[in-house]
């Protein structure tokens, strides 16, 4: 996990989570409720200590404020980070205890899936609170695993960025994908269908093998993926992928992926700009999942989700066009837009 300097202010509220009997150990960070309840998923991961989990929660909660504002959703930003217990544990009991903690916040925080959590986990949370999404989808309604929607949004973002930069389609592109888990695999499916050539890397060799068998993807070691000859680099694993070494090694002229907080530090945006690499701000591209979560929470339809996710492409094109005209990094333009939208209070959902 990579912590980076906060853009604006620290979270307005921390909620320490601890239930020894249930194995619950973590934190909820609420960064902003200016636009509505803080919304953001629950990450379940192995952290070395409490401070590492806290740092990740702070960074992710801030990112959700920007993501939700940029997607024009009636939510602020928050995140839950839970430390995975060592050894055996009762998963249902752990997430039920987490659900009780969410319930005590009385709607100030809305949780959902994130890295390490599933629909089944959210169903356990829902036994104690209504302030949860990412549950089993009802007929005609938004819901279920948000990963396909995240992938679709990244695909639309990438397609818009490629068209703007080169005037071509994805069928003539080679895309290197770092991380082919739930979102990355769905993205590879969409890219292959569009005719793109794929190069993949992942910590799990079995995931790469599936992409090779399904799409003829070329598999490379993790340490080589950033430097392979490709048109687009898509970071779809954990944050901090764009560090100094990675940026210097890049051969791709466009970066567009699903990972949150891809810039290891803020100065990486300027470094990418200096190198002539177009960087699609992560939270603009990967908003499809939270769009689905928001629609589920607001009891909207899957059709409404699709309509909003398909707006990600035009939104990315507008950010990149503004950045080019002003000579600024796209992340700077996106941040300024999101910060303006964060100041615009909107009605809270019922």
C-alpha positions as CSV (number, residue, x, y, z in Angstrom):
1,X,0.0,0.0,0.0
2,X,1.3,3.5,-0.9
3,X,0.3,6.5,1.1
4,X,0.5,9.9,-0.5
5,X,0.0,13.5,0.4
6,X,-3.6,14.5,0.9
7,X,-5.0,16.9,-1.8
8,X,-7.3,18.8,0.5
9,X,-8.2,17.9,4.1
10,X,-7.9,14.8,6.3
11,X,-11.0,12.7,6.9
12,X,-13.6,14.4,9.1
13,X,-14.2,11.2,11.1
14,X,-12.4,8.0,12.0
15,X,-14.3,5.0,13.5
16,X,-12.1,2.4,15.0
17,X,-13.5,-1.1,14.6
18,X,-12.5,-3.9,17.0
19,X,-14.3,-7.0,18.1
20,X,-11.9,-9.7,19.3
21,X,-14.5,-12.4,19.4
22,X,-15.6,-11.8,15.8
23,X,-12.0,-11.2,14.5
24,X,-12.9,-7.7,13.5
25,X,-10.0,-5.2,13.4
26,X,-10.1,-2.1,11.2
27,X,-11.3,1.4,10.6
28,X,-13.9,3.4,8.8
29,X,-12.6,6.7,7.4
30,X,-15.2,9.3,6.4
31,X,-13.6,12.0,4.3
32,X,-16.5,14.1,3.2
33,X,-20.3,14.2,3.5
34,X,-20.7,17.5,1.6
35,X,-22.7,15.9,-1.3
36,X,-24.4,13.3,0.8
37,X,-23.6,10.2,2.9
38,X,-20.0,9.0,2.6
39,X,-19.9,6.0,0.2
40,X,-17.1,3.6,-0.4
41,X,-16.3,0.0,-0.3
42,X,-14.9,-2.3,2.4
43,X,-11.4,-3.5,1.8
44,X,-10.3,-6.8,3.5
45,X,-6.6,-7.2,3.3
46,X,-3.5,-8.3,5.2
47,X,-1.9,-5.3,6.8
48,X,1.2,-5.4,9.0
49,X,-0.2,-3.2,11.7
50,X,-3.0,-0.7,12.6
51,X,-1.2,2.3,11.2
52,X,-0.8,0.8,7.8
53,X,-4.5,0.0,7.7
54,X,-5.3,3.6,8.8
55,X,-3.1,5.1,6.2
56,X,-4.8,3.1,3.5
57,X,-8.3,4.0,4.7
58,X,-7.4,7.7,4.7
59,X,-6.1,7.6,1.2
60,X,-9.0,5.5,-0.2
61,X,-11.6,7.6,1.6
62,X,-10.2,10.8,0.0
63,X,-10.2,9.1,-3.4
64,X,-13.9,8.2,-3.0
65,X,-14.8,11.9,-2.3
66,X,-13.2,12.8,-5.6
67,X,-14.6,9.8,-7.5
68,X,-18.2,10.3,-6.3
69,X,-18.1,14.1,-7.0
70,X,-16.6,13.6,-10.5
71,X,-19.3,11.1,-11.3
72,X,-21.9,13.6,-10.0
73,X,-23.3,11.2,-7.5
74,X,-25.2,12.4,-4.4
75,X,-22.5,10.9,-2.1
76,X,-19.4,12.0,-0.2
77,X,-16.4,9.8,0.3
78,X,-15.6,7.1,2.8
79,X,-13.9,3.8,3.1
80,X,-13.7,0.8,5.4
81,X,-10.4,-1.1,5.8
82,X,-10.4,-4.4,7.7
83,X,-7.4,-6.4,8.6
84,X,-7.6,-10.0,7.6
85,X,-7.0,-12.2,10.7
86,X,-4.2,-14.7,10.7
87,X,-5.2,-18.3,10.7
88,X,-8.8,-19.6,10.7
89,X,-11.7,-17.3,11.4
90,X,-15.5,-17.1,11.1
91,X,-16.0,-14.9,8.0
92,X,-19.7,-14.5,8.5
93,X,-19.3,-13.4,12.1
94,X,-16.6,-10.9,11.2
95,X,-18.8,-9.2,8.6
96,X,-21.8,-9.3,10.8
97,X,-19.8,-7.4,13.4
98,X,-18.8,-5.0,10.7
99,X,-22.5,-4.5,9.8
100,X,-23.3,-3.6,13.3
101,X,-20.6,-1.0,13.3
102,X,-22.0,0.5,10.0
103,X,-25.4,0.5,11.6
104,X,-24.2,2.6,14.5
105,X,-23.2,5.3,12.1
106,X,-26.9,5.8,11.2
107,X,-26.4,6.3,7.5
108,X,-23.4,8.6,7.5
109,X,-21.4,5.8,5.7
110,X,-22.7,3.4,3.0
111,X,-20.5,0.4,2.5
112,X,-20.1,-2.0,-0.4
113,X,-17.6,-4.5,-1.9
114,X,-13.9,-3.7,-2.5
115,X,-10.7,-5.7,-2.8
116,X,-11.0,-8.9,-0.7
117,X,-14.8,-8.7,-0.2
118,X,-17.7,-10.3,-2.0
119,X,-21.5,-10.3,-2.5
120,X,-21.7,-12.9,0.3
121,X,-19.8,-10.7,2.7
122,X,-22.2,-7.8,1.9
123,X,-25.2,-10.1,2.6
124,X,-23.7,-10.8,6.0
125,X,-23.3,-7.0,6.6
126,X,-27.0,-6.5,5.5
127,X,-28.2,-8.6,8.4
128,X,-27.6,-5.6,10.6
129,X,-27.8,-2.5,8.4
130,X,-29.6,-1.2,5.3
131,X,-26.6,1.1,4.5
132,X,-24.9,-1.5,2.3
133,X,-24.8,-2.2,-1.4
134,X,-23.1,-4.8,-3.6
135,X,-25.7,-7.4,-2.6
136,X,-27.4,-10.0,-4.8
137,X,-29.1,-8.1,-7.7
138,X,-32.9,-8.2,-7.8
139,X,-34.6,-8.6,-11.2
140,X,-34.4,-5.4,-13.2
141,X,-32.5,-3.6,-10.4
142,X,-28.9,-2.5,-10.0
143,X,-26.8,-4.6,-7.7
144,X,-24.5,-7.6,-7.5
145,X,-20.8,-7.6,-8.2
146,X,-19.7,-4.1,-9.3
147,X,-16.6,-5.4,-11.1
148,X,-18.1,-5.7,-14.6
149,X,-19.3,-2.1,-14.4
150,X,-15.9,-0.9,-13.2
151,X,-14.3,-2.7,-16.2
152,X,-16.8,-1.2,-18.6
153,X,-16.1,2.3,-17.4
154,X,-12.4,1.8,-17.8
155,X,-12.9,0.4,-21.3
156,X,-15.0,3.4,-22.3
157,X,-12.4,5.7,-20.8
158,X,-9.6,4.0,-22.7
159,X,-11.5,4.0,-25.9
160,X,-12.2,7.8,-25.6
161,X,-8.5,8.5,-24.7
162,X,-7.2,6.4,-27.6
163,X,-9.6,8.2,-30.0
164,X,-8.5,11.6,-28.8
165,X,-4.8,10.9,-28.8
166,X,-4.4,8.9,-32.0
167,X,-7.7,9.1,-33.8
168,X,-7.9,5.3,-34.0
169,X,-9.8,2.5,-32.3
170,X,-8.7,-0.2,-29.8
171,X,-8.5,-2.8,-32.6
172,X,-5.1,-1.4,-33.6
173,X,-3.8,-1.2,-30.0
174,X,-1.6,-3.4,-27.8
175,X,-2.7,-3.1,-24.1
176,X,-0.5,-4.2,-21.2
177,X,-2.7,-5.0,-18.2
178,X,-1.2,-5.2,-14.6
179,X,-3.6,-7.3,-12.5
180,X,-6.2,-9.6,-14.0
181,X,-8.4,-10.3,-11.0
182,X,-12.1,-9.5,-11.1
183,X,-11.9,-6.1,-12.8
184,X,-8.8,-6.7,-14.9
185,X,-10.2,-10.0,-16.3
186,X,-13.5,-8.3,-17.3
187,X,-11.5,-5.5,-18.9
188,X,-9.4,-8.0,-20.9
189,X,-12.6,-9.6,-22.1
190,X,-13.8,-6.2,-23.4
191,X,-10.5,-5.3,-25.0
192,X,-10.2,-8.7,-26.7
193,X,-13.7,-8.4,-28.1
194,X,-12.7,-4.9,-29.5
195,X,-9.7,-6.5,-31.2
196,X,-6.9,-5.3,-29.0
197,X,-3.7,-7.4,-28.4
198,X,-3.1,-8.2,-24.7
199,X,0.0,-8.5,-22.5
200,X,-0.8,-9.4,-18.9
201,X,0.9,-9.8,-15.5
202,X,-0.4,-10.8,-12.1
203,X,0.8,-12.2,-8.8
204,X,-1.4,-15.2,-9.5
205,X,0.0,-17.3,-12.4
206,X,-3.4,-19.0,-12.8
207,X,-5.1,-15.8,-13.6
208,X,-2.6,-15.1,-16.4
209,X,-3.0,-18.6,-17.7
210,X,-6.7,-18.0,-18.1
211,X,-6.2,-14.9,-20.1
212,X,-3.6,-16.6,-22.3
213,X,-6.0,-19.5,-23.0
214,X,-9.1,-17.3,-23.4
215,X,-7.6,-14.4,-25.4
216,X,-4.1,-15.5,-26.5
217,X,-2.7,-12.9,-24.1
218,X,1.1,-12.8,-23.8
219,X,2.2,-13.3,-20.2
220,X,5.2,-11.5,-18.7
221,X,6.6,-11.2,-15.2
222,X,5.3,-8.5,-12.9
223,X,8.6,-6.5,-13.0
224,X,8.5,-6.4,-16.8
225,X,4.9,-5.3,-17.5
226,X,5.4,-1.6,-17.3
227,X,8.3,-1.7,-19.8
228,X,6.9,-3.9,-22.5
229,X,6.2,-2.4,-25.9
230,X,2.5,-1.5,-25.8
231,X,0.3,1.4,-26.8
232,X,-1.6,1.5,-23.5
233,X,-0.7,0.5,-19.9
234,X,-3.6,-0.4,-17.7
235,X,-2.8,-0.7,-13.9
236,X,-5.6,-2.8,-12.5
237,X,-4.0,-4.1,-9.2
238,X,-3.4,-2.2,-6.0
239,X,-2.4,1.5,-5.8
240,X,0.9,3.2,-6.3
241,X,1.8,1.4,-9.6
242,X,3.0,4.7,-11.2
243,X,6.2,5.2,-9.2
244,X,9.5,6.7,-10.5
245,X,10.9,3.5,-11.8
246,X,7.6,2.5,-13.6
247,X,7.2,5.9,-15.2
248,X,10.7,5.9,-16.4
249,X,10.3,2.4,-17.9
250,X,7.0,3.1,-19.6
251,X,6.9,2.6,-23.4
252,X,3.2,3.1,-23.6
253,X,2.1,6.6,-24.4
254,X,-1.3,6.2,-22.6
255,X,-2.1,5.0,-19.1
256,X,-5.7,4.1,-18.3
257,X,-6.5,1.5,-15.7
258,X,-8.9,0.4,-12.9
259,X,-6.6,0.6,-9.9
260,X,-7.3,3.3,-7.3
261,X,-4.6,5.9,-6.4
262,X,-2.2,4.9,-9.2
263,X,0.2,7.8,-8.7
264,X,2.7,6.8,-6.1
265,X,3.3,10.5,-5.4
266,X,1.8,13.7,-6.8
267,X,4.9,14.6,-8.8
268,X,4.4,11.5,-10.9
269,X,1.7,13.4,-12.8
270,X,4.2,16.1,-13.9
271,X,6.7,13.4,-14.8
272,X,4.2,11.7,-17.0
273,X,3.4,15.0,-18.6
274,X,7.0,15.7,-19.3
275,X,7.5,12.4,-20.9
276,X,4.5,13.0,-23.2
277,X,2.5,10.2,-21.6
278,X,-1.3,10.8,-21.4
279,X,-2.6,9.7,-17.9
280,X,-6.3,9.2,-17.5
281,X,-7.0,10.0,-13.8
282,X,-7.9,6.8,-12.1
283,X,-11.0,8.0,-10.3
284,X,-12.5,9.3,-13.5
285,X,-12.0,6.1,-15.4
286,X,-12.9,3.6,-12.7
287,X,-16.1,5.1,-11.4
288,X,-18.3,2.4,-12.9
289,X,-18.4,0.3,-9.7
290,X,-19.5,3.1,-7.4
291,X,-22.1,4.2,-10.0
292,X,-23.6,0.7,-9.7
293,X,-23.4,0.8,-5.9
294,X,-25.1,4.2,-5.8
295,X,-27.8,3.0,-8.1
296,X,-28.4,-0.1,-6.0
297,X,-28.6,2.0,-2.8
298,X,-31.0,4.4,-4.5
299,X,-33.1,1.5,-5.9
300,X,-32.5,2.3,-9.5
301,X,-32.3,0.0,-12.5
302,X,-29.4,-1.6,-14.3
303,X,-30.3,0.4,-17.4
304,X,-29.7,3.6,-15.4
305,X,-26.3,2.2,-14.4
306,X,-25.3,1.5,-18.0
307,X,-26.4,5.0,-19.1
308,X,-24.2,6.6,-16.4
309,X,-21.3,4.4,-17.0
310,X,-21.3,5.2,-20.7
311,X,-20.9,8.8,-19.8
312,X,-17.4,8.1,-18.4
313,X,-15.9,8.2,-21.9
314,X,-17.1,11.7,-22.7
315,X,-16.1,12.8,-19.2
316,X,-12.6,11.5,-19.8
317,X,-12.4,13.2,-23.2
318,X,-13.4,16.5,-21.7
319,X,-10.7,16.3,-19.0
320,X,-8.0,15.4,-21.5
321,X,-9.1,18.1,-23.9
322,X,-9.1,20.7,-21.1
323,X,-5.7,19.5,-19.9
324,X,-4.2,19.8,-23.4
325,X,-5.6,23.3,-23.9
326,X,-4.2,24.5,-20.6
327,X,-0.9,22.6,-20.7
328,X,-1.7,20.9,-17.4
329,X,-1.6,17.4,-16.1
330,X,-5.0,15.7,-16.6
331,X,-5.0,14.8,-12.9
332,X,-4.8,18.5,-12.0
333,X,-7.8,19.3,-14.2
334,X,-9.8,16.4,-12.8
335,X,-8.9,17.4,-9.2
336,X,-10.0,21.0,-9.7
337,X,-13.3,19.9,-11.2
338,X,-14.0,17.4,-8.5
339,X,-13.1,19.9,-5.8
340,X,-15.6,22.4,-7.3
341,X,-18.3,19.7,-7.4
342,X,-17.6,18.8,-3.8
343,X,-18.6,22.3,-2.7
344,X,-22.0,21.9,-4.4
345,X,-24.2,20.3,-1.8
346,X,-26.9,18.0,-3.2
347,X,-29.9,16.4,-1.7
348,X,-29.2,13.3,0.3
349,X,-30.8,10.1,-0.9
350,X,-33.8,8.9,1.1
